[in-house]
Amino acid sequence: MLLTAVLIPAKEGGFVAYNPETGTTSQGESVPEAIGNLREATELYLEEFPLEQTGQALLTTFEVAAHA
């Protein structure tokens, strides 16, 4: 099953990893560690709450006006 991982640098270092299809999150000191931890968390989640595949996610970006 192919799922999406969104990684965001954490203020304290490392990365926070989020899977939007399931809502699972994890973290790690490096990108590979964060993805590995997210994979484990997501697999545990899917054991309890199976996910019906609806197609591959589309990931994009957008801009908003920044107010200081």
C-alpha positions as CSV (number, residue, x, y, z in Angstrom):
1,M,0.0,0.0,0.0
2,L,1.5,3.3,-1.0
3,L,0.8,6.1,1.5
4,T,1.9,9.8,1.8
5,A,4.5,11.1,4.3
6,V,4.7,14.8,5.0
7,L,7.9,15.8,6.9
8,I,8.3,19.1,8.7
9,P,11.5,20.2,10.4
10,A,11.0,20.3,14.2
11,K,12.1,23.4,16.2
12,E,14.1,21.2,18.6
13,G,15.8,19.4,15.7
14,G,14.8,16.4,13.6
15,F,11.6,16.0,11.8
16,V,7.9,15.5,12.5
17,A,6.3,13.0,10.0
18,Y,2.6,13.0,9.2
19,N,0.5,10.6,7.2
20,P,-2.7,12.4,6.0
21,E,-4.5,9.3,4.9
22,T,-4.6,7.9,8.5
23,G,-3.8,10.9,10.6
24,T,-0.8,9.1,12.2
25,T,2.2,11.1,13.2
26,S,5.7,10.3,14.5
27,Q,9.1,11.9,14.6
28,G,12.8,11.2,14.2
29,E,16.2,12.8,14.2
30,S,16.7,12.2,10.5
31,V,14.4,11.8,7.5
32,P,14.9,8.0,7.3
33,E,14.3,7.6,11.0
34,A,11.2,9.8,10.9
35,I,9.8,7.8,7.9
36,G,10.6,4.5,9.6
37,N,8.8,5.6,12.8
38,L,5.9,6.8,10.8
39,R,5.7,3.5,8.9
40,E,5.6,1.6,12.2
41,A,2.9,3.9,13.7
42,T,0.8,3.6,10.6
43,E,1.1,-0.1,10.4
44,L,-0.1,-0.4,14.0
45,Y,-3.0,2.0,13.2
46,L,-4.0,0.0,10.2
47,E,-4.1,-3.3,12.2
48,E,-7.0,-1.7,14.2
49,F,-8.5,0.5,11.5
50,P,-8.1,-0.9,8.0
51,L,-8.0,1.7,5.3
52,E,-10.1,1.5,2.1
53,Q,-7.9,2.6,-0.8
54,T,-9.4,5.4,-2.7
55,G,-6.5,6.2,-5.0
56,Q,-3.1,7.9,-4.6
57,A,-3.0,11.2,-2.8
58,L,-2.2,14.4,-4.7
59,L,0.3,16.6,-2.9
60,T,0.8,20.2,-3.9
61,T,1.7,23.6,-2.4
62,F,0.1,27.0,-2.3
63,E,1.0,30.5,-1.1
64,V,-0.8,32.8,1.3
65,A,0.0,36.5,2.1
66,A,2.3,36.8,5.0
67,H,1.4,39.4,7.6
68,A,4.2,40.6,9.9
